[in-house]
Amino acid sequence: MTGKRSAPDNAAAFCWEQIARTNNLFRISRVFASPHCADRLLPLYALFSVAEQISSTHSDTEIAFSKLNWWRNECLHQPMAASQHPLVREMVRTGMAHSLTIEGLARLFDGVEARLTASAPSDLLDLKERCIEIYKPQLELELAASAPRISASDYLPGLLARNGLFQLLREGVRRKGQGGYGWIPLNSLARHSVSREEIADSTESENVTRLLKEMCTEGISWGEHSGASPGTENIDFSPARHVFAISGLYARKLKGLVSARPSQFAGKMSRLQPTDLFVAWASARRLR
């Protein structure tokens, strides 16, 4: 006899479905979370996925804003306990909803809106700052749930920037011609004689390949100085091992993209490999 899934099982399954749509690497990093917060991280990761889907899968900006405002209302303007959405209900059931601040959630949604409306950065330094702005709200929410004594400001900015760039690359691959590469700096486009339309339409172009290789190489360099710790030396980062594990995975994926053709990006970003687990373990164990 086959029993029906319980409501929590259905909600968890829904969360895993959302994660699979944008970032399967969360399946690995969650393994390194402490047992008391692993369950709580699942709906949070799913929320990150939903936010990323809004900013990367809708060619119609009006639809994207409608979805964004719905989530703002569901998470910010009414009690989460009143929601009937499976993701929000899972946040309430696991206690995640009580760990998050209204301000932190607002910054996450504001970041999505900024990516939908932002003008192109002028140079790589400008891009780096934007990448920090993308990843920092996610890190703040994740730390609130797993390591509240650690703040995002304790991490090296380069680490945040590298992670933010990997997210922009994921979004660019999915959104393609609908503004997915609007974040590439103007001077980089000019230096490689590439238009944004060409990036989406001519993935085998040598100029496009060189441009995206430059983006990946630059992102890797931002996080190169994390050493044995992701930030301030006198802070115990071990409660956030999963955060450093995902950072190690992002670095590995970026290095793989440097030698890839743009047409291979989507597969290389999403495909899980046996060695990814070792990379995550090696990154996490560097923390005391």
N, C-alpha and C positions, 0 to 999 in steps of 0.2 A: 504494500500500500504506500502510495506517495503522498506525503503530507504537504499542506500548503505552507508557503513561506510566511513567517510572521512579519508584522509591519516593520520592526527594526531591520530584519533581513532584507526586505524590499528596499528600504531607504538606503542601506549600505550598498546594495547592488546598484542602485541608481547613482550613488556617489562614484563608485568604481567606473561606471559607464562614462561619466563626465570626465574623469581623469584620463581615461583611455583616448578621449578625443583630442587632447592637447599635449599631455605630458606623462607618458608611461614611466618615466624615471622616478616619479613619486612612489611607485610600487617598491622600488629598491630603497630609497632614502627612508621611508617609513619603518623599514626593518630595524634601523639604527636608533629609532626613537625609544625613550624609556617606556616600559610597559604601561605606566599610569597615564601617558598622554598619547599613545599610538592610536587608540580608537578615536580620540578627539581630533586628531590631525586629519583623519579621513574626510569628514565633511568640509574642513577648512581647505584642504587641497582641491576638493570638488568645487568650492566657491571660487578659488583661484582659476580653475579651468573654465567655469562659467564666465568670469570676467574676461578671460583671454578670448573666449569664443565671441563675445560681443564685439571686441575690438578687432577681430580678424576674419570673421566669416560673413559679415553682412555688407553687401555692396550698397545697400540703401541706408544712408545715414539716419534717416528718420526711423527706420525699424530698429537700428542699433540703439538710438536714444530712447525709444519706447521700452525696449528690454532693460536697458540700464536703469531707467526711472522706476520700472516695476521692481527691480531688485533693491533699489534704494528704499522704496516704500516698505518692502517686505522685511528688510534688515534694520532700517533706521527710524522709520516713522510709525511703526506699530510694534507691540511686544512680539518677539520671535515665537513665544509660546502659543500665540494665536494663529500662527501660520499653518497652512495645510500642505505646504510644499515639502516633499520628502527630504530635500537637502537641509532645509531649515529645521525641520523636525528632528533630523539626526544631530544637528548642532545642539539642539535643546536636550535631547536624550542623553548625549555623551557629556554634557556639561560644557561643551565648547562655547556656547552662547554666553555663558557667564564669565568667560575668560577675556572676552573681546570688548573693546571700548567703542562707543559710537564714533569717536574721533578717528580711530584706526580704520574702521570699516568705511567711513566717509572718504578717507584718503585713498583707499583702494579703488573705490568707485570714481573718485575725482581723477585718478590716474588713467582710468579707461576713457573718460571723457576727453582728457587732454590728448590722448593718442588719436582720438577720432577727429580732433579739430586742429592739432598743432601744425604750425608751419615747419618747413624743413630746417634742420640745424645748419649752421653756416660752416662748421668745421668739426674735426674729430673731438676737440675739447668740449665743444657744445654738445655733441652726441654723448660723450661720456657722462656729462651732468644729467642728461635726460635719462640715461640708462640707470643711474643711481636713483632717480626719482621714480622709476618704474618698479624697481625691486625693493626699495626701502619699505614701502607700506606692507608688502607681503612679509618681509622679514620681521617687522614690528608685530604683526598679528601672530606669526608663528612663534615668536619668542614669548608673547603674552600667554600662549597656551602651554608652552613647554619649559621655558626658562625665564620667568618674569624678572629675575635679578640681573639679567643681561639685556642691554638695549642695542638697537641698531647702530647707534653712534659708537659703540665699542668695536665695531667691525671696521676693517680697512675699507675705505671708499672704493678702491680698485676691485675688491671682491664683489661688492654690490654692483658695480658698473658691468663687470664681466657677466654676471648672472642676468642683468637686465638686457644686455645685448643679445644673449642667447634667446631670451624670450622674444625680442623684436625680430630676430631671424626666423623663429618658428611662425610668428604672426605673418611675416612677409611671405613665406612660402605658401601659407594657406590662402592669404588674401590676394596675392599676385597682382593682377592688373587693376584691382580696385583700391589703389593707394597703399598697397602693402609695403612698398619700399619708399614711402614718403619720408622716412626717417634717415635716409642716406644723405650725408652732408653735401651741400652744393659744391664745395671745392673738390670733393672726391669725384663727383660726377664729371666735373670739368677736366680734372687731371686724367681721367681714363676715357674721356670722350664718349660717355654713355648717358643716355636718357633714362628716365624711370620706366618708360614704356618698354625700352629695350631689355631692361632687366627681367621684366615679366614675360616678354615674347621671344627673346633670343637667348635662352639659357645655355646654349652651346657656344655663344660668342666668346672669343678670347678676351675682349675688353671687359665683358661682364664677369667672366671667370676671375680675371685679375682684380677687379674691383671688390668682389665678394671675398676673395682670398685676403685682400688688404683689411677688410672689415673684421674678419675672423682673427687674423694675426694681431690686429690692434687690440681686440677684446682680450685675447690671451695675455698680452703684455700688461694689461691693467691689473690682473690678479697675480702676477708673477712673484710679488714680494710678500706673499702671505706667510711664507716660512713655515715654522712649526705651529703657528697659531694664526687664526684669522684676524687678530686684532691686538689690543692692549695685552702686553705680556703677563701682567699680574692678575688677569681675570681667568677664572676657571670656566672654560667654555664647554666642558664635558656634558652638561645637561642638554646641550644643543648639538650633539654629535650628528644628528640627522641633517642639520643645516649645513654642516661642513661636508657631509657625504654628498649632498646634492650639488654643492659647489664643485667638488672634485669631478662629478659626473659631467657637469656643464663644461668644465675645462677640457675633459677628454673628448667630448663631442665636438667642441670648437676646433680642437686639433685635428680631428678627423675630417672636418669640413675644409680645412686649409688645402688638402690635397684632392678634394672631390670636385667634380663638375657640378654646377648649380642644379642640374636636373636630378642629381643624386641626393640633394640636401634633405628632402622630405623623408626618404627611407632611412638615411643615416641618423637623423634626429630622433625618430620614433622607435627604431628597432632596438630591442633589448638584446644584449649579448652576454654570454657567461662571464666574460672578463669585467663587465660593468659592476658586478657584485664585488669583485676583488678591488676594483678602483675605489668604490664607495667605502669599503672596509679600510683600505689603506689611508684614505683621507680622514675618516672618522677617528682612527686609532692615533693620529698625530696629536690629538687633544689630550691634555692631562686630566 
